[in-house]
């Protein structure tokens, strides 16, 4: 009987280990919350500060590489004023897009963790900037993707992972 229990325990351990995905995201803990990044992405300490983290795909050898920055900032908008917050950002980005010749599109959604997020895409001559604002109460997290080259799908997927896994610190 003991041998059967030992064998079952070993089988369960190996089965449990094999269920862990090889590309499991890494958790990043900050003073304002937590989020995940894919295993192929790393924090760029050479560009990061105490309040703003930069990430790039460790396999991207281009200079500059496509990258993502994440930071938490404050504003004067409460959670129930999120539409006014979105309109203020949209107005500011429209002015910049017009000045520098970018095409601007925007959308809003809810993340997997229930946060409101507004996404703004700025595009010009093969370069794309994606700004995702995770709305908090008088604060927000800005996930800023800069796509210098390629189709940018890896960068967009990494940005989606960050946004959809983000949880505010309680």
VENGIDA-V292773 format. One record per pair of residues at least 6 apart in sequence whose ideal C-beta (glycine too) atoms are under 7 Angstrom apart, sorted by the first residue. I is the first residue (numbers start at 1). J is the second residue. If there is no record, write none. Layout:
# VENGIDA-V292773
i,j
I,J
I,J
This chain:
# VENGIDA-V292773
i,j
23,38
23,39
24,39
25,36
25,37
25,38
25,39
25,161
25,165
26,36
26,37
26,39
27,34
27,36
28,34
28,35
28,37
28,53
31,169
32,72
32,141
32,168
32,169
33,166
33,167
33,168
33,169
34,167
35,162
35,165
35,166
36,161
36,162
36,165
37,55
37,158
37,161
37,162
38,158
38,161
40,57
40,58
40,59
41,55
41,56
41,57
41,58
41,158
42,55
42,56
42,58
43,53
43,55
44,54
44,55
44,56
47,54
48,54
51,71
52,69
52,71
53,69
53,70
54,67
54,69
55,67
55,68
55,158
56,65
56,66
56,67
57,65
57,66
57,154
60,66
62,148
62,149
64,148
66,146
66,147
66,148
66,149
66,150
66,152
66,155
67,146
68,143
68,144
68,145
68,155
68,158
68,159
68,162
69,144
70,141
70,143
70,162
71,142
72,139
72,141
73,139
73,140
73,142
74,138
74,139
75,85
75,138
75,139
75,140
76,138
77,84
77,85
77,138
78,137
78,138
79,135
79,137
82,116
82,135
85,135
86,108
86,118
89,118
89,120
89,133
90,106
93,104
93,120
93,122
94,104
97,103
97,104
97,122
101,124
102,122
102,123
102,124
103,123
103,124
104,120
104,122
105,121
106,118
106,119
106,120
107,119
108,118
109,117
110,116
111,117
111,134
111,163
111,164
111,166
112,164
112,165
113,164
113,165
113,166
113,167
115,134
115,135
115,166
116,135
117,132
117,133
117,134
117,135
117,163
118,133
119,130
119,132
120,131
121,128
121,130
122,128
122,129
127,147
127,148
128,147
128,152
129,145
129,146
130,145
130,156
130,159
131,142
131,144
132,143
132,159
132,163
133,140
133,142
134,140
134,141
134,163
134,166
136,168
141,166
143,159
143,162
143,163
145,155
145,156
145,159
147,155
